[in-house]
Every structure is written in C-alpha cells, then in structure tokens.
Amino acid sequence: MNNEDYDLIRFLEYLKYRANHNEIPLPMDEGFILESFHIGVRYFFGVTIDDNGLPMHDAEEPYKGFLEEWIERTVN
C-alpha cells in the first residue's frame, strides 16, 4: 500500500469517526468515495481534503476543534 492510499484510508476513518460521533451512518459507500477521490473530488460531506487525502477543513464539525483533535490523535 502506498502513502496516498494510507492517507485516503485515514480520511475515510475521519468520516466514520464524525458520523459515529453524530450517531448517523456514513451516507455513501466507501468504494464510491474512493472512486470519486481518484477522479478529482476533494470535498465530501463538508470535509475538504488535500491531494493526498488528508482532511484540511471540516465545515460540519460537531464542535470547533473536532477535526484538529482527530488529527492530533491519529496523524501526528
């Protein structure tokens, strides 16, 4: 697995983490999200990701700092 795939999997983990926090299911199939990323989509459910698949901004954070906390725990 290359680094791009690993970063993209981390992005999917963030979407699942946020959905779980909000007690809602992930609204789309993971395969569809991965395919969309590979054709250039960089915005999913309020989350903007970079070209490597790492979340940069979340317009729908459950609370301010939610994404930053997740990054600190999982990426750094």
C-alpha positions in Angstrom: 0.0 0.0 0.0 1.5 3.4 -0.9 1.3 6.5 1.2 -1.6 8.0 -0.9 -3.8 5.0 -0.2 -2.9 5.1 3.5 -3.8 8.8 3.8 -7.0 8.3 2.0 -7.9 5.4 4.4 -7.3 7.9 7.2 -9.7 10.3 5.6 -12.4 7.6 5.5 -11.7 6.8 9.1 -12.3 10.5 9.9 -15.6 10.5 8.1 -16.6 7.3 10.0 -15.4 8.9 13.3 -17.5 12.0 12.7 -20.6 10.0 11.6 -20.3 7.9 14.7 -19.9 11.0 16.9 -23.1 12.4 15.4 -24.8 8.9 15.7 -25.6 8.7 12.0 -24.5 6.2 9.4 -21.9 7.1 6.7 -24.2 8.3 3.9 -22.2 6.8 1.0 -20.4 3.6 0.1 -16.7 3.7 0.8 -16.0 2.5 -2.7 -17.9 5.4 -4.2 -15.9 7.8 -2.1 -12.6 6.3 -3.1 -13.6 6.3 -6.8 -14.6 10.0 -6.5 -11.3 10.9 -4.9 -9.4 9.2 -7.8 -11.2 11.3 -10.4 -10.5 14.5 -8.6 -13.2 15.1 -6.0 -11.8 16.8 -2.9 -14.9 17.8 -0.9 -17.0 15.2 0.9 -19.8 15.9 3.3 -18.4 19.2 4.3 -14.8 18.0 4.6 -12.1 19.4 2.2 -9.2 17.1 1.7 -5.8 17.7 0.1 -4.5 15.7 -2.9 -3.1 13.1 -0.5 -6.4 12.5 1.1 -5.8 14.2 4.4 -8.6 16.4 5.8 -7.8 20.1 5.8 -11.1 21.7 6.8 -14.5 20.4 8.1 -17.4 22.8 7.6 -19.7 20.5 9.6 -17.6 19.8 12.6 -19.7 18.7 15.6 -17.8 21.4 17.6 -15.0 23.8 16.9 -11.6 21.9 17.0 -13.1 18.5 16.4 -11.0 17.9 13.2 -7.9 19.3 14.9 -8.3 16.9 17.8 -8.7 14.0 15.5 -5.6 15.0 13.5 -3.6 15.3 16.7 -4.7 11.9 17.9 -4.2 10.0 14.6 -1.8 11.7 12.3 0.8 13.3 14.5 
